[in-house]
Amino acid sequence: MKAKDINDLKKKVALGNRILFHQGLADYHGHQSARIPGTRKFLIKPVLAPLGRIAASDIITVDIDEYKAVCEQNAAKVAGKRQVTKVKAPPRETMLHASIYEARPDVNSVVHTHQPLATAFSVAGVPLLPIYNQAAPFAPETPIFPSPRLITTIQDGTEVAQTLGDRMAMLLQGHGIIMVGDSLEYATVHAIYLERTAYMQWIASSVGKPVTMPQKEIDIMRENMIYRAYDAFSYFTSLLPGR
């Protein structure tokens, strides 16, 4: 991949992170990454850097093999520290991204946020369902990882990837969500739609029982959202301050 292409991808990763911040899904906790095509590397924002002002120049490159070799000792170094993290290092849960990229060759972008409504469903142990058009990619339901622990070890990452399986979205009990996609655009907009699904399912549950769409409609809308994600990404980009 040419240097210009990598820089363009860095710009897109920064943009995706800013969109997630603007939509109220993440602050300094949370991160989105993108695979560098044809490599065992990906791009991600630095640990604890506020998402609202992330730029391409902030994005760092992570080599999966190099990261796996040091991830556990690095996590141990910062455990219990009571000071502001200033080093430009990957997020402490970068293993979450690395493990999914290893397990899922079809995935080119990973989102992890602590978005509140979807996280509330994880606390309740209630999966999110394909109850409206934009939720079709979450069918048949979102699996739930049964622990709120930080994903910092190789074993943690393996367990998360196994729980995700071949799904596009999952909940981390009491911790947040993971969204994946074959493109950064897809992963970004569906993190937004997951939160909207949680809102809609919450309201529907208060007045009755949420009903999932028929499988035929799920199949049509899941395919449709692969392409509509690019238009949606452009729309959410247009809402950013200064656009």
N, C-alpha and C positions, 0 to 999 in steps of 0.2 A: 504494500500500500504506500503510495507516495506521501511525502511530508505534507503537501497541501491537503490531501484527502484526510489525513489524520487530524490536521488542524481544523478542517471543516467539521469532522466528527466531534472534536473537543467543543466547538461552538454549539453543536447540537446538544451535547450532554449538558453543557452549562444552561442552555435554554430550557431543556426539559426540567432541570432542577428548579429553575426560577418559576416555571409554570406551576410546579407542585407547591412551591411556597405561596405563590399568588392565589392559588385555589384553597389555601388554608389546610393543606394536607401534611406539611412538613415545615420545620423551622431550622434549627441547626442539627436536630436529630432527623435522620432520614437521608437517603442517598439514592441516586439513579446512576447506572453505569451502562456502557455500551461496549460490546465485543469489537476488537479490531479484527476485521475479516481475515481469515486465513492464518490466524496466529493463536497462541495460547496467552494472549494479553487482552486487557480491557482498560477502559478509561473511567475514572471515577473522581468525585470531588474530595478534597482533604477532610480529615476528621474534624468534626465540630465547626466547620466553616459555615456561616449563615447562608442558607440557600438563596435568599432574596437578592444577593448581589454577586453570585458566582459568575465568573467570566472564563473564557476559554483558557486564559493564561493561568488560571488556578487549577485546572484539571490535571491530574497525574495519571501515569501509566502503571498498571500492576501486571507483573508477570506471574501467572498462576503457580508455576512450579517454584519460583523464588519465594513467593508469598507463603506457600504451604510449608516451606522449610523453616520459616521464622515466626509464623503467626502466633503460636502458642507462647513463645518466650516474649514476644512483643506485648501480648495481652497481659502477661504477668508483670511486666515493667511498669505499666500505668495503673495497675490495680491498687485502689486505695489512695491514690495521689489526690491532694487537695490543692490544686493549682490550675490555672488556665492552661489548656493545651495549645501551644503555639507552633509546634513542629508541623511541617507540611507532610504529613504521613497519611496513609489510607485510613478510612473509618475502621473502628475496632471490629465491626461486623463484616469486614470485606470477605471473610470466608463464606458468608452466605452467597455472595455473588460468584465467587470462584467455584464453589461446589455445584451451583446450578449450571454454569457454563460448561463444566466438565460433564455433567450428567445429561445435558440437553443441547445437542448440536444445533437444534432448530431455534434456540433462543439467542437473540442478539442484543437484548436489553433487559435489565433487571431493575425493578423499583422496590425499595423498602421504605415504608413510612410508618408513623404512629398515628395515622388519621383516626379521629375520635370515634365516629359512629361505627365504622367497620370493626374497630378494636373492641367496642362495646359488645358487638355480636360475638367476638372471640371469647370475651369474658363469660358471656352467657352460654358458650358452647353451642351456638346456633349458626349453622352454615348459611351463607348468602346464596340465594337461588336465582335462576334465570326467569325473573318475573316480568321483565319488560325488554324491549328491543335491545338496548345497549348492554343488557346483562346476559345476553345469549352466550357470549364467550365463557361465562363462568359455569356453564352447565357441566355435569348435572347439579353440582353444588361445590362450594369452596371447601376443600379439606382444612382441618384445623390441627396445627402443630400443638401438642398438649403441654407446652411449657412456656413460661415467660422469660427464660434465661437468654442472655446475650449469646449470639452465635459467633464464637471466637475460636473454636477448635475444629480440627479436621473432622472429628466424629460428629460434632454439632452440625457442621455443614452437610455431611453425608445424610444425617437423619432428616434435615430440612428438605434436601433434594428428593429423598425417598418419599416424604410426606406429600410434596408437590406432585410427584409422579409426572403424568403427561398433561396436567391441568395448567391453565393460564394464571390462576389466582389462588392464593391460600391465605388463611388467617393464622396468626401466631397468638396463642392464647395469652391475653393480658399484655401483649407486646406490640402488635401492629399487623401489617399485611405485607405480602410479597406479590408483586405483579410481574409477569414476564411477557415478552413478545418477540416476534421475528424482526421487529424494528423498534427504534426508540420512540417513534411516533405512536405506535400501537400501545406500548407499555405505559407511556405517559397518560394518554387519554383514558385508558381503561382503569388506571388507578383512580382517576376522577370519577369514572362511571361506577366503580366499585363502591365509592362513598355514597353516590346517589342511589345505588341499589340498596345500601344499608338504610338510608333515609326512607326510601319508598317501602321497604319491607317492614320497617318499624311502624310507619303510619298504617300500612295495610293490616298489620298484626293487631293494632289497637281497635280496628273496626270489624275485623273478621279474620279469615285464614288466607294468607297469601297463596295464590295459585300460580304454578309455573306454566310457562307457555307450552303448547303442544310441541312434540319433538320436531315435526315438520317445519314449524315456524322457527324453532331454535336453530335448525340447520341452515335455513335461509338467512336469518339475521346474523348468525356467526360468520358466515361467508361474507356477507355484506359489510360487516364491521372491519374486516381486513382492509378493505379499500377506503371506507369512510373515515378510518382513523387519521388519514393524512389531511383530509379536510378539517376534521375536528382539531387536529394539532395546530393547523394554521389559524383556526378561529381562536383557540385559547391563547396562542401567541399574540394575536391582535389585541387581546385584553390587557396585556402587560403595560405598566406605566411607561410612557414615552413612545408607545407605538402609534 
